[in-house]
Structures are given as structure tokens and as C-alpha cells.
Amino acid sequence: MYVSIPAVVTLSISVALTTWFIGTRHMDFSKAPTPEEYVQITEQWEKSKPHIFSAPDASAGALNSSNKDLQDVVINRLKKQRDAFPQIKSDQEPSLSEYGTMGTKGAEFLISFARHLESTEHPQHALLAWERVVDMANPNALDRQLAIEAIRRLKADQTPSNTNLNDAIPLTLHIGAGVKVKEHLEKALQEAAESINAASGGILSVKTQLSLGKHSGDETKSVPVALWVSKKSKTQQTGSIDTDPVSFMADPADVSKLRDKIQSGTYELIRSQLARTTNFSPLPEKPDRAEPDDLIHYHITRLMWREFANSMMNP
């Protein structure tokens, strides 16, 4: 038997309307349910709703427990790391070689320790820990750069390590060159010596000495310059102990460039001397994008300056 589509649609609508009318004919939609009716509706829903096992509710305890366990692990690790840090004596002045034995623990450990000291407001100790990253921990390029930036930040706010000039180690910074006008070279040499004294924290007292050779006659060209450091011998009345010299070409008329050349040459001289006579972590030959003044002040630690001077001994 065939029933047309319009008839099917009409019958479907009629059935839906009749069902709705029978179910709602005694209801008043213009009036809100009373509290008693709310309770009745709720009870009916509770009885008729499907009781499905709630997986999230069941696993909530396990999830919370898991998060708590993970949190406990992290806290315990941090506590364990803090416990591994040495106790500092805030009432005592730290030595220049403080934390030197921690170099064997590696740069990562020393960096964590240095940051811990900064966070607990011990900047003097923190500076020493950052310096140990540079001179004792054989850091990679990134760790070295982190340490140098920290040293730059902390050094600016601290007093010199040695304020008694009588205790400073005397050294002489020498320059040998063939120039006619020596004033520029003398000024650049003196500025470099003052920079070294400041960088060492007053541990060194560097004086200067200029040795002039035969002048070529042309002041517009760069000239070869020799640079070395000497220390008065303790066993010889008139003798001195000299480092191996380094040489470079420089414009004798430009004080600023001369000073930069002298500082870069001094860094190379220190790097070579320390590598030959000490067990410090090797200084890089040419640090990337490092200014000459930074090489003197931040790449060479105060302990390195002191041990450089101490390494100049009678053979």
C-alpha cells in the first residue's frame, strides 16, 4: 500500500503535537515550580537517571597521588642539592681561592651554587663561586659566558679584594717600540696598567716602563710593538724575572687603539703563562666578541691574576 509523502509528514506532526498536548495539558508554564516541586523533580531524576561508572572520579585520587609524588620528587631533589652545598660563614671574610675544590664537581654544580648564593643575598661569596666556574671547572662556551656576565654584574658593586697597597704584588708592564713621539704610547701603557690594577681587585700594583727603539721615520704607519711583564727577583738584588714577550702591530698615534692592543696582548700573555705554569682551566685563545677591556676585567679572575704573579719565580 502506497502512502504519499505529504500524508506521512502530516501524520508525524499530528502524532508529535498530540503527545505533547496530552503530556502537558495540566502544566502551567507561566508559573515557576514551587520548592516542593523542585524536590520532587530532583527525586524523580535521581531514580530514573542511568548510573554509569565515572572513570574520572575513580582515577582522580590516583591522579592527585601521582602529582603529589612528582612534586615530592622535585622538592626532595632540590633539598638534596641544597644539602650538597657547603655551609658558608657569613661572619668571616672568604679567601680568594674559596670553593676551589668544588671545581671537580663541574661547571653545572658551581653555577647552581653561585645562583643559590645570589638568591640568599651573599654576593661576595657568589662572585667567588662564579669565578671558580671560569678558572676551575673547565666550562664550555655557554657556561663561561654565563659566568662572565655574572662576574660583570657582581664585581661592579663590590669593594676591591685588597685595599692595602703595601700588600699588593709589584709588577712592571713593559712596552718596546720604535716611535719618535712617545707620549701616546706612554699614556696608553699607563691606562692599561691602571685597568689591570683595578681588574685584580688591588692584588697587583702594576707600574710601567717604556723602551724606545730606532724610529723608522714614518709616524703614519703601524709599528711593531713588544709587550712583556717583569717581577723583581727576590734572590738577586738587581735582577728581574720576565715573561715571554708577545708582539703586535699598532698605530702609535691612536691612544685608544694602542690601549686596546696592549690589553689584548696582556690577555694573551697571561693566558700563555697560566697554561704553562698552573692547573687553571685554560683561557680561550680568542673569546668571541669580547672587548679588550672585558678580557682584562672579567675573563681573567682575581685568583688568576694573583697566581700569574706568583708563577713568576726564579728558575
DANOR-V626281 format. One record per residue. N is the residue number from 0. SS is DSSP state (a for helix, b for strand, c for the rest). PHI is phi in whole degrees, -180 to 180 (999 if undefined). NEAR is the number of other C-alpha atoms within 12 Angstrom. Layout:
# DANOR-V626281
N,SS,PHI,NEAR + N,SS,PHI,NEAR
This chain:
# DANOR-V626281
0,c,999,3 + 1,c,-99,7 + 2,c,-116,10 + 3,c,-72,10 + 4,a,-61,10 + 5,a,-58,11 + 6,a,-68,12 + 7,a,-65,13 + 8,a,-62,13 + 9,a,-63,14 + 10,a,-64,15 + 11,a,-63,14 + 12,a,-66,14 + 13,a,-64,14 + 14,a,-63,14 + 15,a,-63,14 + 16,a,-68,15 + 17,a,-63,14 + 18,a,-62,13 + 19,a,-63,14 + 20,a,-64,13 + 21,a,-65,12 + 22,a,-75,12 + 23,a,-122,12 + 24,c,-66,12 + 25,c,-99,9 + 26,c,-97,13 + 27,c,-113,11 + 28,c,-78,9 + 29,c,-85,6 + 30,c,-122,8 + 31,c,-69,11 + 32,c,-63,15 + 33,c,-78,11 + 34,a,-55,10 + 35,a,-64,11 + 36,a,-68,13 + 37,a,-60,13 + 38,a,-62,13 + 39,a,-63,14 + 40,a,-61,16 + 41,a,-63,15 + 42,a,-64,13 + 43,a,-64,12 + 44,a,-67,13 + 45,a,-61,12 + 46,a,-74,11 + 47,a,-95,10 + 48,c,-70,11 + 49,c,-71,9 + 50,c,-92,9 + 51,c,-103,9 + 52,c,-64,9 + 53,c,-92,10 + 54,a,-64,11 + 55,a,-62,12 + 56,a,-64,12 + 57,a,-69,12 + 58,a,-94,13 + 59,a,-59,13 + 60,a,-63,13 + 61,a,-65,14 + 62,a,-66,15 + 63,a,-61,15 + 64,a,-64,13 + 65,a,-64,14 + 66,a,-62,14 + 67,a,-66,14 + 68,a,-63,14 + 69,a,-64,14 + 70,a,-63,14 + 71,a,-63,15 + 72,a,-62,14 + 73,a,-63,14 + 74,a,-62,14 + 75,a,-65,14 + 76,a,-65,14 + 77,a,-64,17 + 78,a,-64,14 + 79,a,-63,13 + 80,a,-66,18 + 81,a,-64,21 + 82,a,-64,13 + 83,a,-77,17 + 84,c,-72,23 + 85,c,-69,20 + 86,c,-77,14 + 87,c,-94,25 + 88,c,-106,14 + 89,c,-64,15 + 90,c,-85,9 + 91,c,-120,10 + 92,c,-73,16 + 93,c,-71,21 + 94,c,-78,19 + 95,c,-64,27 + 96,c,-97,28 + 97,c,-54,28 + 98,c,69,34 + 99,a,-62,29 + 100,a,-72,18 + 101,a,-81,30 + 102,a,-60,30 + 103,a,-70,20 + 104,a,-79,22 + 105,c,98,27 + 106,a,-65,33 + 107,a,-61,28 + 108,a,-66,27 + 109,a,-65,42 + 110,a,-65,37 + 111,a,-61,27 + 112,a,-66,39 + 113,a,-62,37 + 114,a,-67,29 + 115,a,-62,29 + 116,a,-66,28 + 117,a,-66,23 + 118,a,-67,13 + 119,c,-99,16 + 120,c,61,16 + 121,c,-127,25 + 122,a,-64,29 + 123,a,-65,35 + 124,a,-69,38 + 125,a,-62,35 + 126,a,-61,45 + 127,a,-64,44 + 128,a,-65,48 + 129,a,-65,52 + 130,a,-66,50 + 131,a,-68,46 + 132,a,-60,50 + 133,a,-73,43 + 134,a,-100,46 + 135,a,-127,36 + 136,c,-106,33 + 137,c,47,28 + 138,c,-72,32 + 139,c,-79,22 + 140,a,-61,21 + 141,a,-69,18 + 142,a,-63,26 + 143,a,-63,36 + 144,a,-66,28 + 145,a,-59,27 + 146,a,-66,41 + 147,a,-64,35 + 148,a,-65,24 + 149,a,-68,31 + 150,a,-62,38 + 151,a,-59,26 + 152,a,-68,20 + 153,a,-80,29 + 154,a,-65,30 + 155,c,-64,19 + 156,c,-105,13 + 157,c,-117,22 + 158,c,-76,17 + 159,c,-58,23 + 160,c,-64,31 + 161,c,-128,25 + 162,c,-103,18 + 163,c,-100,14 + 164,a,-62,17 + 165,a,-68,12 + 166,a,-92,15 + 167,c,-69,25 + 168,b,-84,29 + 169,b,-79,30 + 170,b,-136,32 + 171,b,-125,33 + 172,b,-98,43 + 173,b,-106,37 + 174,b,-131,42 + 175,b,-123,33 + 176,b,-159,33 + 177,c,-101,28 + 178,c,-132,31 + 179,c,-86,21 + 180,c,-102,25 + 181,c,-95,27 + 182,a,-59,18 + 183,a,-64,25 + 184,a,-68,40 + 185,a,-64,32 + 186,a,-64,26 + 187,a,-63,33 + 188,a,-65,42 + 189,a,-66,30 + 190,a,-64,28 + 191,a,-66,40 + 192,a,-65,36 + 193,a,-64,27 + 194,a,-65,33 + 195,a,-65,44 + 196,a,-59,34 + 197,a,-69,32 + 198,a,-63,39 + 199,c,-80,36 + 200,c,72,35 + 201,c,81,29 + 202,c,-72,33 + 203,b,-109,38 + 204,b,-125,32 + 205,b,-97,33 + 206,b,-105,28 + 207,b,-126,31 + 208,b,-149,26 + 209,b,-108,29 + 210,b,-117,23 + 211,b,-97,23 + 212,c,-103,19 + 213,c,-70,15 + 214,c,-81,20 + 215,c,-78,18 + 216,c,99,14 + 217,c,-120,16 + 218,c,-82,19 + 219,c,-88,15 + 220,c,-101,17 + 221,b,-67,23 + 222,b,-123,29 + 223,b,-71,25 + 224,b,-128,30 + 225,b,-109,32 + 226,b,-131,40 + 227,b,-156,35 + 228,b,-122,39 + 229,b,-128,32 + 230,b,-136,32 + 231,b,-64,26 + 232,c,-72,20 + 233,c,-84,16 + 234,c,-104,13 + 235,c,-120,12 + 236,c,-64,9 + 237,c,-114,10 + 238,c,-87,14 + 239,b,-144,21 + 240,b,-109,25 + 241,b,-112,26 + 242,c,-80,33 + 243,c,-66,23 + 244,c,-79,25 + 245,b,-118,30 + 246,b,-130,23 + 247,b,-160,28 + 248,b,-98,23 + 249,b,-148,34 + 250,b,-83,30 + 251,c,-71,37 + 252,c,-100,25 + 253,c,-112,24 + 254,a,-63,24 + 255,a,-62,24 + 256,a,-69,27 + 257,a,-62,36 + 258,a,-61,35 + 259,a,-61,31 + 260,a,-64,37 + 261,a,-66,47 + 262,a,-66,39 + 263,a,-64,36 + 264,a,-66,37 + 265,a,-64,41 + 266,a,-59,43 + 267,a,-64,34 + 268,a,-64,35 + 269,a,-65,42 + 270,a,-57,36 + 271,a,-68,26 + 272,a,-65,32 + 273,a,-67,32 + 274,a,-65,22 + 275,a,-85,19 + 276,a,-119,22 + 277,c,-133,25 + 278,c,-107,21 + 279,c,-64,35 + 280,c,-59,32 + 281,c,-62,31 + 282,c,-78,36 + 283,c,-65,27 + 284,c,-65,18 + 285,c,-138,18 + 286,c,-59,26 + 287,c,-64,15 + 288,c,55,10 + 289,c,-89,22 + 290,c,-74,20 + 291,a,-54,30 + 292,a,-66,31 + 293,a,-67,26 + 294,a,-58,37 + 295,a,-75,41 + 296,a,-86,36 + 297,a,-123,42 + 298,a,-79,46 + 299,c,-99,48 + 300,c,-78,46 + 301,a,-62,38 + 302,a,-65,38 + 303,a,-63,43 + 304,a,-61,45 + 305,a,-65,33 + 306,a,-73,29 + 307,a,-61,36 + 308,a,-64,35 + 309,a,-69,27 + 310,a,-73,28 + 311,c,-86,31 + 312,c,-120,22 + 313,c,-65,17 + 314,c,-66,11
